[in-house]
Amino acid sequence: MLRPVIDWQKCQVCSPCQASSVCRVRAVVQIDVDEPPYIELGRCNGCAACVLACCCQAIVMKNGKSGQQIYEK
């Protein structure tokens, strides 16, 4: 199963977080504007909208078991 993963070294903690804004199931959560977002995998449906929306290219889709990177913007 593919899942989005945030690379916190690439994340610029944008305000507002574009990935969070486009997520229809609200799986990309940014609690504090000064902190990077995280992904609630229980809510995520794997649509990859967050990957395309992230202007910093900090989110990639990875294989859930192997961690192999599958898709990035």
PDB file of N, H, CA, C and O in Angstrom:
ATOM      1  N   MET A   1       0.834  -1.181   0.000  1.00  0.00           N
ATOM      2  CA  MET A   1       0.000   0.000   0.000  1.00  0.00           C
ATOM      3  C   MET A   1       0.882   1.248   0.000  1.00  0.00           C
ATOM      4  O   MET A   1       1.844   1.337   0.764  1.00  0.00           O
ATOM      5  N   LEU A   2       0.557   2.182  -0.836  1.00  0.00           N
ATOM      6  H   LEU A   2      -0.224   2.109  -1.457  1.00  0.00           H
ATOM      7  CA  LEU A   2       1.299   3.444  -0.892  1.00  0.00           C
ATOM      8  C   LEU A   2       0.810   4.374   0.204  1.00  0.00           C
ATOM      9  O   LEU A   2      -0.380   4.431   0.514  1.00  0.00           O
ATOM     10  N   ARG A   3       1.756   5.098   0.781  1.00  0.00           N
ATOM     11  H   ARG A   3       2.723   5.052   0.529  1.00  0.00           H
ATOM     12  CA  ARG A   3       1.401   6.058   1.810  1.00  0.00           C
ATOM     13  C   ARG A   3       2.294   7.283   1.672  1.00  0.00           C
ATOM     14  O   ARG A   3       3.456   7.162   1.285  1.00  0.00           O
ATOM     15  N   PRO A   4       1.762   8.459   1.985  1.00  0.00           N
ATOM     16  CA  PRO A   4       2.582   9.666   1.924  1.00  0.00           C
ATOM     17  C   PRO A   4       3.493   9.770   3.143  1.00  0.00           C
ATOM     18  O   PRO A   4       3.120   9.400   4.257  1.00  0.00           O
ATOM     19  N   VAL A   5       4.688  10.278   2.902  1.00  0.00           N
ATOM     20  H   VAL A   5       4.991  10.578   1.997  1.00  0.00           H
ATOM     21  CA  VAL A   5       5.661  10.474   3.966  1.00  0.00           C
ATOM     22  C   VAL A   5       6.223  11.886   3.828  1.00  0.00           C
ATOM     23  O   VAL A   5       6.575  12.317   2.730  1.00  0.00           O
ATOM     24  N   ILE A   6       6.303  12.593   4.937  1.00  0.00           N
ATOM     25  H   ILE A   6       6.017  12.243   5.829  1.00  0.00           H
ATOM     26  CA  ILE A   6       6.842  13.957   4.934  1.00  0.00           C
ATOM     27  C   ILE A   6       8.318  13.920   5.298  1.00  0.00           C
ATOM     28  O   ILE A   6       8.709  13.340   6.311  1.00  0.00           O
ATOM     29  N   ASP A   7       9.127  14.545   4.458  1.00  0.00           N
ATOM     30  H   ASP A   7       8.809  15.016   3.635  1.00  0.00           H
ATOM     31  CA  ASP A   7      10.549  14.720   4.748  1.00  0.00           C
ATOM     32  C   ASP A   7      10.678  16.045   5.488  1.00  0.00           C
ATOM     33  O   ASP A   7      10.633  17.111   4.872  1.00  0.00           O
ATOM     34  N   TRP A   8      10.838  15.982   6.787  1.00  0.00           N
ATOM     35  H   TRP A   8      10.875  15.116   7.287  1.00  0.00           H
ATOM     36  CA  TRP A   8      10.858  17.190   7.598  1.00  0.00           C
ATOM     37  C   TRP A   8      12.073  18.056   7.341  1.00  0.00           C
ATOM     38  O   TRP A   8      12.072  19.226   7.722  1.00  0.00           O
ATOM     39  N   GLN A   9      13.099  17.532   6.717  1.00  0.00           N
ATOM     40  H   GLN A   9      13.099  16.581   6.408  1.00  0.00           H
ATOM     41  CA  GLN A   9      14.252  18.366   6.359  1.00  0.00           C
ATOM     42  C   GLN A   9      13.932  19.253   5.166  1.00  0.00           C
ATOM     43  O   GLN A   9      14.519  20.324   5.015  1.00  0.00           O
ATOM     44  N   LYS A  10      13.004  18.815   4.317  1.00  0.00           N
ATOM     45  H   LYS A  10      12.528  17.944   4.440  1.00  0.00           H
ATOM     46  CA  LYS A  10      12.599  19.620   3.159  1.00  0.00           C
ATOM     47  C   LYS A  10      11.434  20.553   3.496  1.00  0.00           C
ATOM     48  O   LYS A  10      11.264  21.593   2.860  1.00  0.00           O
ATOM     49  N   CYS A  11      10.645  20.183   4.487  1.00  0.00           N
ATOM     50  H   CYS A  11      10.783  19.338   5.004  1.00  0.00           H
ATOM     51  CA  CYS A  11       9.453  20.962   4.842  1.00  0.00           C
ATOM     52  C   CYS A  11       9.867  22.358   5.319  1.00  0.00           C
ATOM     53  O   CYS A  11      10.744  22.502   6.171  1.00  0.00           O
ATOM     54  N   GLN A  12       9.221  23.378   4.755  1.00  0.00           N
ATOM     55  H   GLN A  12       8.509  23.261   4.062  1.00  0.00           H
ATOM     56  CA  GLN A  12       9.511  24.767   5.111  1.00  0.00           C
ATOM     57  C   GLN A  12       8.477  25.348   6.076  1.00  0.00           C
ATOM     58  O   GLN A  12       8.501  26.544   6.369  1.00  0.00           O
ATOM     59  N   VAL A  13       7.566  24.498   6.571  1.00  0.00           N
ATOM     60  H   VAL A  13       7.546  23.527   6.333  1.00  0.00           H
ATOM     61  CA  VAL A  13       6.517  24.890   7.506  1.00  0.00           C
ATOM     62  C   VAL A  13       5.757  26.103   6.962  1.00  0.00           C
ATOM     63  O   VAL A  13       5.662  27.142   7.615  1.00  0.00           O
ATOM     64  N   CYS A  14       5.231  25.945   5.773  1.00  0.00           N
ATOM     65  H   CYS A  14       5.308  25.101   5.242  1.00  0.00           H
ATOM     66  CA  CYS A  14       4.479  27.016   5.122  1.00  0.00           C
ATOM     67  C   CYS A  14       3.215  27.338   5.921  1.00  0.00           C
ATOM     68  O   CYS A  14       2.630  26.474   6.574  1.00  0.00           O
ATOM     69  N   SER A  15       2.827  28.575   5.848  1.00  0.00           N
ATOM     70  H   SER A  15       3.302  29.277   5.317  1.00  0.00           H
ATOM     71  CA  SER A  15       1.602  28.985   6.521  1.00  0.00           C
ATOM     72  C   SER A  15       0.743  29.781   5.547  1.00  0.00           C
ATOM     73  O   SER A  15       1.092  30.911   5.204  1.00  0.00           O
ATOM     74  N   PRO A  16      -0.359  29.222   5.100  1.00  0.00           N
ATOM     75  CA  PRO A  16      -0.919  27.926   5.465  1.00  0.00           C
ATOM     76  C   PRO A  16      -0.260  26.788   4.681  1.00  0.00           C
ATOM     77  O   PRO A  16       0.262  26.992   3.585  1.00  0.00           O
ATOM     78  N   CYS A  17      -0.295  25.611   5.251  1.00  0.00           N
ATOM     79  H   CYS A  17      -0.720  25.445   6.142  1.00  0.00           H
ATOM     80  CA  CYS A  17       0.246  24.417   4.602  1.00  0.00           C
ATOM     81  C   CYS A  17      -0.667  24.033   3.439  1.00  0.00           C
ATOM     82  O   CYS A  17      -1.830  23.686   3.645  1.00  0.00           O
ATOM     83  N   GLN A  18      -0.139  24.097   2.228  1.00  0.00           N
ATOM     84  H   GLN A  18       0.806  24.379   2.061  1.00  0.00           H
ATOM     85  CA  GLN A  18      -0.944  23.799   1.053  1.00  0.00           C
ATOM     86  C   GLN A  18      -1.379  22.339   1.009  1.00  0.00           C
ATOM     87  O   GLN A  18      -2.489  22.037   0.570  1.00  0.00           O
ATOM     88  N   ALA A  19      -0.518  21.436   1.457  1.00  0.00           N
ATOM     89  H   ALA A  19       0.383  21.682   1.813  1.00  0.00           H
ATOM     90  CA  ALA A  19      -0.875  20.016   1.472  1.00  0.00           C
ATOM     91  C   ALA A  19      -2.063  19.776   2.393  1.00  0.00           C
ATOM     92  O   ALA A  19      -2.965  19.002   2.070  1.00  0.00           O
ATOM     93  N   SER A  20      -2.056  20.439   3.530  1.00  0.00           N
ATOM     94  H   SER A  20      -1.323  21.067   3.792  1.00  0.00           H
ATOM     95  CA  SER A  20      -3.164  20.319   4.473  1.00  0.00           C
ATOM     96  C   SER A  20      -4.443  20.904   3.876  1.00  0.00           C
ATOM     97  O   SER A  20      -5.533  20.374   4.090  1.00  0.00           O
ATOM     98  N   SER A  21      -4.307  21.980   3.138  1.00  0.00           N
ATOM     99  H   SER A  21      -3.422  22.411   2.964  1.00  0.00           H
ATOM    100  CA  SER A  21      -5.469  22.647   2.549  1.00  0.00           C
ATOM    101  C   SER A  21      -6.176  21.800   1.496  1.00  0.00           C
ATOM    102  O   SER A  21      -7.399  21.868   1.372  1.00  0.00           O
ATOM    103  N   VAL A  22      -5.426  21.006   0.741  1.00  0.00           N
ATOM    104  H   VAL A  22      -4.433  20.951   0.842  1.00  0.00           H
ATOM    105  CA  VAL A  22      -6.045  20.226  -0.337  1.00  0.00           C
ATOM    106  C   VAL A  22      -6.522  18.840   0.101  1.00  0.00           C
ATOM    107  O   VAL A  22      -7.256  18.182  -0.636  1.00  0.00           O
ATOM    108  N   CYS A  23      -6.124  18.400   1.265  1.00  0.00           N
ATOM    109  H   CYS A  23      -5.527  18.934   1.863  1.00  0.00           H
ATOM    110  CA  CYS A  23      -6.488  17.056   1.713  1.00  0.00           C
ATOM    111  C   CYS A  23      -7.974  16.996   2.058  1.00  0.00           C
ATOM    112  O   CYS A  23      -8.427  17.623   3.015  1.00  0.00           O
ATOM    113  N   ARG A  24      -8.722  16.233   1.267  1.00  0.00           N
ATOM    114  H   ARG A  24      -8.354  15.723   0.490  1.00  0.00           H
ATOM    115  CA  ARG A  24     -10.175  16.149   1.465  1.00  0.00           C
ATOM    116  C   ARG A  24     -10.560  15.376   2.720  1.00  0.00           C
ATOM    117  O   ARG A  24     -11.621  15.614   3.296  1.00  0.00           O
ATOM    118  N   VAL A  25      -9.708  14.458   3.143  1.00  0.00           N
ATOM    119  H   VAL A  25      -8.845  14.265   2.675  1.00  0.00           H
ATOM    120  CA  VAL A  25     -10.030  13.656   4.328  1.00  0.00           C
ATOM    121  C   VAL A  25      -9.324  14.179   5.583  1.00  0.00           C
ATOM    122  O   VAL A  25      -9.392  13.566   6.648  1.00  0.00           O
ATOM    123  N   ARG A  26      -8.653  15.309   5.440  1.00  0.00           N
ATOM    124  H   ARG A  26      -8.598  15.807   4.574  1.00  0.00           H
ATOM    125  CA  ARG A  26      -7.957  15.994   6.542  1.00  0.00           C
ATOM    126  C   ARG A  26      -6.934  15.104   7.235  1.00  0.00           C
ATOM    127  O   ARG A  26      -6.832  15.077   8.461  1.00  0.00           O
ATOM    128  N   ALA A  27      -6.178  14.377   6.413  1.00  0.00           N
ATOM    129  H   ALA A  27      -6.261  14.399   5.417  1.00  0.00           H
ATOM    130  CA  ALA A  27      -5.145  13.498   6.954  1.00  0.00           C
ATOM    131  C   ALA A  27      -3.834  14.240   7.205  1.00  0.00           C
ATOM    132  O   ALA A  27      -3.018  13.802   8.016  1.00  0.00           O
ATOM    133  N   VAL A  28      -3.631  15.358   6.516  1.00  0.00           N
ATOM    134  H   VAL A  28      -4.295  15.714   5.858  1.00  0.00           H
ATOM    135  CA  VAL A  28      -2.430  16.168   6.742  1.00  0.00           C
ATOM    136  C   VAL A  28      -2.768  17.185   7.824  1.00  0.00           C
ATOM    137  O   VAL A  28      -3.571  18.094   7.614  1.00  0.00           O
ATOM    138  N   VAL A  29      -2.149  17.017   8.969  1.00  0.00           N
ATOM    139  H   VAL A  29      -1.497  16.279   9.140  1.00  0.00           H
ATOM    140  CA  VAL A  29      -2.510  17.804  10.149  1.00  0.00           C
ATOM    141  C   VAL A  29      -1.332  18.678  10.571  1.00  0.00           C
ATOM    142  O   VAL A  29      -0.206  18.207  10.736  1.00  0.00           O
ATOM    143  N   GLN A  30      -1.626  19.951  10.738  1.00  0.00           N
ATOM    144  H   GLN A  30      -2.541  20.334  10.603  1.00  0.00           H
ATOM    145  CA  GLN A  30      -0.628  20.886  11.251  1.00  0.00           C
ATOM    146  C   GLN A  30      -1.240  21.541  12.485  1.00  0.00           C
ATOM    147  O   GLN A  30      -2.075  22.438  12.371  1.00  0.00           O
ATOM    148  N   ILE A  31      -0.826  21.092  13.651  1.00  0.00           N
ATOM    149  H   ILE A  31      -0.148  20.363  13.744  1.00  0.00           H
ATOM    150  CA  ILE A  31      -1.419  21.560  14.899  1.00  0.00           C
ATOM    151  C   ILE A  31      -1.005  22.985  15.220  1.00  0.00           C
ATOM    152  O   ILE A  31      -1.837  23.812  15.594  1.00  0.00           O
ATOM    153  N   ASP A  32       0.287  23.271  15.073  1.00  0.00           N
ATOM    154  H   ASP A  32       0.962  22.599  14.770  1.00  0.00           H
ATOM    155  CA  ASP A  32       0.805  24.594  15.388  1.00  0.00           C
ATOM    156  C   ASP A  32       1.465  25.162  14.138  1.00  0.00           C
ATOM    157  O   ASP A  32       2.175  24.440  13.438  1.00  0.00           O
ATOM    158  N   VAL A  33       1.246  26.424  13.847  1.00  0.00           N
ATOM    159  H   VAL A  33       0.669  27.010  14.415  1.00  0.00           H
ATOM    160  CA  VAL A  33       1.779  27.019  12.625  1.00  0.00           C
ATOM    161  C   VAL A  33       3.301  27.049  12.583  1.00  0.00           C
ATOM    162  O   VAL A  33       3.883  27.204  11.510  1.00  0.00           O
ATOM    163  N   ASP A  34       3.950  26.903  13.725  1.00  0.00           N
ATOM    164  H   ASP A  34       3.477  26.777  14.597  1.00  0.00           H
ATOM    165  CA  ASP A  34       5.414  26.899  13.783  1.00  0.00           C
ATOM    166  C   ASP A  34       6.014  25.504  13.693  1.00  0.00           C
ATOM    167  O   ASP A  34       7.235  25.351  13.728  1.00  0.00           O
ATOM    168  N   GLU A  35       5.172  24.491  13.578  1.00  0.00           N
ATOM    169  H   GLU A  35       4.180  24.615  13.550  1.00  0.00           H
ATOM    170  CA  GLU A  35       5.641  23.114  13.518  1.00  0.00           C
ATOM    171  C   GLU A  35       5.263  22.476  12.189  1.00  0.00           C
ATOM    172  O   GLU A  35       4.252  22.846  11.591  1.00  0.00           O
ATOM    173  N   PRO A  36       6.068  21.517  11.715  1.00  0.00           N
ATOM    174  CA  PRO A  36       5.723  20.845  10.457  1.00  0.00           C
ATOM    175  C   PRO A  36       4.486  19.972  10.624  1.00  0.00           C
ATOM    176  O   PRO A  36       4.192  19.515  11.729  1.00  0.00           O
ATOM    177  N   PRO A  37       3.767  19.740   9.546  1.00  0.00           N
ATOM    178  CA  PRO A  37       2.584  18.879   9.620  1.00  0.00           C
ATOM    179  C   PRO A  37       2.981  17.412   9.734  1.00  0.00           C
ATOM    180  O   PRO A  37       4.140  17.048   9.538  1.00  0.00           O
ATOM    181  N   TYR A  38       2.014  16.597  10.048  1.00  0.00           N
ATOM    182  H   TYR A  38       1.072  16.894  10.208  1.00  0.00           H
ATOM    183  CA  TYR A  38       2.203  15.155  10.021  1.00  0.00           C
ATOM    184  C   TYR A  38       0.999  14.540   9.318  1.00  0.00           C
ATOM    185  O   TYR A  38      -0.005  15.218   9.100  1.00  0.00           O
ATOM    186  N   ILE A  39       1.093  13.283   8.968  1.00  0.00           N
ATOM    187  H   ILE A  39       1.908  12.732   9.146  1.00  0.00           H
ATOM    188  CA  ILE A  39       0.019  12.606   8.243  1.00  0.00           C
ATOM    189  C   ILE A  39      -0.601  11.546   9.136  1.00  0.00           C
ATOM    190  O   ILE A  39       0.088  10.655   9.633  1.00  0.00           O
ATOM    191  N   GLU A  40      -1.902  11.651   9.332  1.00  0.00           N
ATOM    192  H   GLU A  40      -2.461  12.374   8.928  1.00  0.00           H
ATOM    193  CA  GLU A  40      -2.647  10.636  10.069  1.00  0.00           C
ATOM    194  C   GLU A  40      -2.982   9.519   9.087  1.00  0.00           C
ATOM    195  O   GLU A  40      -3.917   9.637   8.295  1.00  0.00           O
ATOM    196  N   LEU A  41      -2.223   8.449   9.142  1.00  0.00           N
ATOM    197  H   LEU A  41      -1.463   8.353   9.785  1.00  0.00           H
ATOM    198  CA  LEU A  41      -2.377   7.373   8.166  1.00  0.00           C
ATOM    199  C   LEU A  41      -3.726   6.682   8.270  1.00  0.00           C
ATOM    200  O   LEU A  41      -4.189   6.103   7.287  1.00  0.00           O
ATOM    201  N   GLY A  42      -4.368   6.725   9.425  1.00  0.00           N
ATOM    202  H   GLY A  42      -3.992   7.196  10.223  1.00  0.00           H
ATOM    203  CA  GLY A  42      -5.700   6.148   9.578  1.00  0.00           C
ATOM    204  C   GLY A  42      -6.757   6.863   8.763  1.00  0.00           C
ATOM    205  O   GLY A  42      -7.764   6.261   8.390  1.00  0.00           O
ATOM    206  N   ARG A  43      -6.546   8.123   8.483  1.00  0.00           N
ATOM    207  H   ARG A  43      -5.728   8.612   8.786  1.00  0.00           H
ATOM    208  CA  ARG A  43      -7.481   8.909   7.663  1.00  0.00           C
ATOM    209  C   ARG A  43      -7.108   8.923   6.189  1.00  0.00           C
ATOM    210  O   ARG A  43      -7.976   9.072   5.330  1.00  0.00           O
ATOM    211  N   CYS A  44      -5.831   8.771   5.893  1.00  0.00           N
ATOM    212  H   CYS A  44      -5.126   8.650   6.591  1.00  0.00           H
ATOM    213  CA  CYS A  44      -5.321   8.926   4.527  1.00  0.00           C
ATOM    214  C   CYS A  44      -5.898   7.859   3.591  1.00  0.00           C
ATOM    215  O   CYS A  44      -5.930   6.673   3.921  1.00  0.00           O
ATOM    216  N   ASN A  45      -6.353   8.309   2.418  1.00  0.00           N
ATOM    217  H   ASN A  45      -6.328   9.272   2.151  1.00  0.00           H
ATOM    218  CA  ASN A  45      -6.877   7.369   1.413  1.00  0.00           C
ATOM    219  C   ASN A  45      -5.881   7.129   0.278  1.00  0.00           C
ATOM    220  O   ASN A  45      -6.192   6.406  -0.669  1.00  0.00           O
ATOM    221  N   GLY A  46      -4.696   7.719   0.360  1.00  0.00           N
ATOM    222  H   GLY A  46      -4.443   8.306   1.129  1.00  0.00           H
ATOM    223  CA  GLY A  46      -3.650   7.472  -0.629  1.00  0.00           C
ATOM    224  C   GLY A  46      -3.827   8.182  -1.954  1.00  0.00           C
ATOM    225  O   GLY A  46      -3.258   7.750  -2.956  1.00  0.00           O
ATOM    226  N   CYS A  47      -4.592   9.253  -1.991  1.00  0.00           N
ATOM    227  H   CYS A  47      -5.054   9.604  -1.177  1.00  0.00           H
ATOM    228  CA  CYS A  47      -4.879   9.940  -3.256  1.00  0.00           C
ATOM    229  C   CYS A  47      -3.693  10.732  -3.804  1.00  0.00           C
ATOM    230  O   CYS A  47      -3.662  11.025  -4.999  1.00  0.00           O
ATOM    231  N   ALA A  48      -2.724  11.082  -2.975  1.00  0.00           N
ATOM    232  H   ALA A  48      -2.749  10.844  -2.004  1.00  0.00           H
ATOM    233  CA  ALA A  48      -1.509  11.811  -3.348  1.00  0.00           C
ATOM    234  C   ALA A  48      -1.740  13.280  -3.694  1.00  0.00           C
ATOM    235  O   ALA A  48      -0.867  13.911  -4.291  1.00  0.00           O
ATOM    236  N   ALA A  49      -2.874  13.827  -3.339  1.00  0.00           N
ATOM    237  H   ALA A  49      -3.583  13.315  -2.854  1.00  0.00           H
ATOM    238  CA  ALA A  49      -3.119  15.255  -3.576  1.00  0.00           C
ATOM    239  C   ALA A  49      -2.117  16.106  -2.801  1.00  0.00           C
ATOM    240  O   ALA A  49      -1.709  17.169  -3.269  1.00  0.00           O
ATOM    241  N   CYS A  50      -1.728  15.650  -1.637  1.00  0.00           N
ATOM    242  H   CYS A  50      -2.060  14.787  -1.256  1.00  0.00           H
ATOM    243  CA  CYS A  50      -0.765  16.388  -0.816  1.00  0.00           C
ATOM    244  C   CYS A  50       0.608  16.441  -1.473  1.00  0.00           C
ATOM    245  O   CYS A  50       1.328  17.431  -1.339  1.00  0.00           O
ATOM    246  N   VAL A  51       0.969  15.383  -2.180  1.00  0.00           N
ATOM    247  H   VAL A  51       0.385  14.579  -2.289  1.00  0.00           H
ATOM    248  CA  VAL A  51       2.263  15.333  -2.878  1.00  0.00           C
ATOM    249  C   VAL A  51       2.318  16.435  -3.926  1.00  0.00           C
ATOM    250  O   VAL A  51       3.309  17.158  -4.032  1.00  0.00           O
ATOM    251  N   LEU A  52       1.255  16.555  -4.689  1.00  0.00           N
ATOM    252  H   LEU A  52       0.450  15.968  -4.602  1.00  0.00           H
ATOM    253  CA  LEU A  52       1.203  17.563  -5.747  1.00  0.00           C
ATOM    254  C   LEU A  52       1.084  18.981  -5.194  1.00  0.00           C
ATOM    255  O   LEU A  52       1.574  19.928  -5.810  1.00  0.00           O
ATOM    256  N   ALA A  53       0.442  19.132  -4.044  1.00  0.00           N
ATOM    257  H   ALA A  53       0.045  18.363  -3.544  1.00  0.00           H
ATOM    258  CA  ALA A  53       0.211  20.465  -3.479  1.00  0.00           C
ATOM    259  C   ALA A  53       1.416  21.036  -2.747  1.00  0.00           C
ATOM    260  O   ALA A  53       1.553  22.255  -2.647  1.00  0.00           O
ATOM    261  N   CYS A  54       2.282  20.187  -2.238  1.00  0.00           N
ATOM    262  H   CYS A  54       2.170  19.196  -2.318  1.00  0.00           H
ATOM    263  CA  CYS A  54       3.411  20.668  -1.435  1.00  0.00           C
ATOM    264  C   CYS A  54       4.422  21.399  -2.316  1.00  0.00           C
ATOM    265  O   CYS A  54       5.056  20.796  -3.182  1.00  0.00           O
ATOM    266  N   CYS A  55       4.564  22.699  -2.086  1.00  0.00           N
ATOM    267  H   CYS A  55       4.049  23.189  -1.383  1.00  0.00           H
ATOM    268  CA  CYS A  55       5.464  23.513  -2.902  1.00  0.00           C
ATOM    269  C   CYS A  55       6.937  23.241  -2.595  1.00  0.00           C
ATOM    270  O   CYS A  55       7.808  23.617  -3.380  1.00  0.00           O
ATOM    271  N   CYS A  56       7.221  22.601  -1.479  1.00  0.00           N
ATOM    272  H   CYS A  56       6.514  22.296  -0.842  1.00  0.00           H
ATOM    273  CA  CYS A  56       8.601  22.306  -1.080  1.00  0.00           C
ATOM    274  C   CYS A  56       9.042  20.916  -1.507  1.00  0.00           C
ATOM    275  O   CYS A  56      10.191  20.531  -1.289  1.00  0.00           O
ATOM    276  N   GLN A  57       8.139  20.167  -2.111  1.00  0.00           N
ATOM    277  H   GLN A  57       7.206  20.480  -2.288  1.00  0.00           H
ATOM    278  CA  GLN A  57       8.391  18.783  -2.508  1.00  0.00           C
ATOM    279  C   GLN A  57       8.841  17.944  -1.312  1.00  0.00           C
ATOM    280  O   GLN A  57       9.719  17.089  -1.424  1.00  0.00           O
ATOM    281  N   ALA A  58       8.217  18.214  -0.168  1.00  0.00           N
ATOM    282  H   ALA A  58       7.503  18.909  -0.077  1.00  0.00           H
ATOM    283  CA  ALA A  58       8.582  17.526   1.066  1.00  0.00           C
ATOM    284  C   ALA A  58       7.768  16.258   1.301  1.00  0.00           C
ATOM    285  O   ALA A  58       8.046  15.518   2.245  1.00  0.00           O
ATOM    286  N   ILE A  59       6.764  15.991   0.458  1.00  0.00           N
ATOM    287  H   ILE A  59       6.538  16.592  -0.308  1.00  0.00           H
ATOM    288  CA  ILE A  59       5.933  14.802   0.636  1.00  0.00           C
ATOM    289  C   ILE A  59       6.112  13.884  -0.561  1.00  0.00           C
ATOM    290  O   ILE A  59       6.013  14.317  -1.709  1.00  0.00           O
ATOM    291  N   VAL A  60       6.373  12.627  -0.285  1.00  0.00           N
ATOM    292  H   VAL A  60       6.453  12.276   0.648  1.00  0.00           H
ATOM    293  CA  VAL A  60       6.514  11.612  -1.326  1.00  0.00           C
ATOM    294  C   VAL A  60       5.651  10.410  -0.958  1.00  0.00           C
ATOM    295  O   VAL A  60       5.332  10.200   0.213  1.00  0.00           O
ATOM    296  N   MET A  61       5.280   9.634  -1.954  1.00  0.00           N
ATOM    297  H   MET A  61       5.540   9.805  -2.905  1.00  0.00           H
ATOM    298  CA  MET A  61       4.542   8.398  -1.717  1.00  0.00           C
ATOM    299  C   MET A  61       5.550   7.267  -1.617  1.00  0.00           C
ATOM    300  O   MET A  61       6.422   7.119  -2.473  1.00  0.00           O
ATOM    301  N   LYS A  62       5.423   6.477  -0.570  1.00  0.00           N
ATOM    302  H   LYS A  62       4.715   6.597   0.125  1.00  0.00           H
ATOM    303  CA  LYS A  62       6.329   5.343  -0.368  1.00  0.00           C
ATOM    304  C   LYS A  62       5.528   4.074  -0.158  1.00  0.00           C
ATOM    305  O   LYS A  62       4.378   4.105   0.280  1.00  0.00           O
ATOM    306  N   ASN A  63       6.154   2.968  -0.477  1.00  0.00           N
ATOM    307  H   ASN A  63       7.088   2.942  -0.833  1.00  0.00           H
ATOM    308  CA  ASN A  63       5.549   1.669  -0.236  1.00  0.00           C
ATOM    309  C   ASN A  63       5.529   1.443   1.267  1.00  0.00           C
ATOM    310  O   ASN A  63       6.560   1.566   1.930  1.00  0.00           O
ATOM    311  N   GLY A  64       4.370   1.115   1.804  1.00  0.00           N
ATOM    312  H   GLY A  64       3.533   1.016   1.266  1.00  0.00           H
ATOM    313  CA  GLY A  64       4.204   0.976   3.242  1.00  0.00           C
ATOM    314  C   GLY A  64       5.057  -0.098   3.870  1.00  0.00           C
ATOM    315  O   GLY A  64       5.458   0.050   5.025  1.00  0.00           O
ATOM    316  N   LYS A  65       5.356  -1.178   3.163  1.00  0.00           N
ATOM    317  H   LYS A  65       5.031  -1.298   2.225  1.00  0.00           H
ATOM    318  CA  LYS A  65       6.118  -2.274   3.755  1.00  0.00           C
ATOM    319  C   LYS A  65       7.621  -2.080   3.578  1.00  0.00           C
ATOM    320  O   LYS A  65       8.385  -2.236   4.531  1.00  0.00           O
ATOM    321  N   SER A  66       8.044  -1.743   2.371  1.00  0.00           N
ATOM    322  H   SER A  66       7.424  -1.617   1.597  1.00  0.00           H
ATOM    323  CA  SER A  66       9.478  -1.672   2.117  1.00  0.00           C
ATOM    324  C   SER A  66      10.064  -0.277   2.335  1.00  0.00           C
ATOM    325  O   SER A  66      11.275  -0.129   2.501  1.00  0.00           O
ATOM    326  N   GLY A  67       9.205   0.744   2.336  1.00  0.00           N
ATOM    327  H   GLY A  67       8.221   0.624   2.201  1.00  0.00           H
ATOM    328  CA  GLY A  67       9.693   2.115   2.451  1.00  0.00           C
ATOM    329  C   GLY A  67      10.271   2.640   1.150  1.00  0.00           C
ATOM    330  O   GLY A  67      10.840   3.731   1.114  1.00  0.00           O
ATOM    331  N   GLN A  68      10.126   1.856   0.067  1.00  0.00           N
ATOM    332  H   GLN A  68       9.664   0.970   0.097  1.00  0.00           H
ATOM    333  CA  GLN A  68      10.659   2.261  -1.236  1.00  0.00           C
ATOM    334  C   GLN A  68       9.855   3.447  -1.774  1.00  0.00           C
ATOM    335  O   GLN A  68       8.624   3.425  -1.776  1.00  0.00           O
ATOM    336  N   GLN A  69      10.557   4.466  -2.224  1.00  0.00           N
ATOM    337  H   GLN A  69      11.556   4.484  -2.223  1.00  0.00           H
ATOM    338  CA  GLN A  69       9.901   5.627  -2.788  1.00  0.00           C
ATOM    339  C   GLN A  69       9.299   5.277  -4.137  1.00  0.00           C
ATOM    340  O   GLN A  69       9.978   4.725  -5.003  1.00  0.00           O
ATOM    341  N   ILE A  70       8.022   5.599  -4.314  1.00  0.00           N
ATOM    342  H   ILE A  70       7.471   6.047  -3.611  1.00  0.00           H
ATOM    343  CA  ILE A  70       7.316   5.242  -5.537  1.00  0.00           C
ATOM    344  C   ILE A  70       7.010   6.469  -6.398  1.00  0.00           C
ATOM    345  O   ILE A  70       7.223   6.442  -7.610  1.00  0.00           O
ATOM    346  N   TYR A  71       6.520   7.527  -5.789  1.00  0.00           N
ATOM    347  H   TYR A  71       6.348   7.549  -4.805  1.00  0.00           H
ATOM    348  CA  TYR A  71       6.050   8.678  -6.552  1.00  0.00           C
ATOM    349  C   TYR A  71       6.413   9.953  -5.833  1.00  0.00           C
ATOM    350  O   TYR A  71       6.262  10.069  -4.617  1.00  0.00           O
ATOM    351  N   GLU A  72       6.891  10.901  -6.597  1.00  0.00           N
ATOM    352  H   GLU A  72       7.014  10.807  -7.585  1.00  0.00           H
ATOM    353  CA  GLU A  72       7.098  12.242  -6.052  1.00  0.00           C
ATOM    354  C   GLU A  72       6.784  13.248  -7.124  1.00  0.00           C
ATOM    355  O   GLU A  72       6.728  12.916  -8.308  1.00  0.00           O
ATOM    356  N   LYS A  73       6.581  14.463  -6.715  1.00  0.00           N
ATOM    357  H   LYS A  73       6.626  14.733  -5.754  1.00  0.00           H
ATOM    358  CA  LYS A  73       6.208  15.551  -7.617  1.00  0.00           C
ATOM    359  C   LYS A  73       7.335  15.852  -8.574  1.00  0.00           C
ATOM    360  O   LYS A  73       7.209  16.743  -9.414  1.00  0.00           O
TER     361      LYS A  73
END
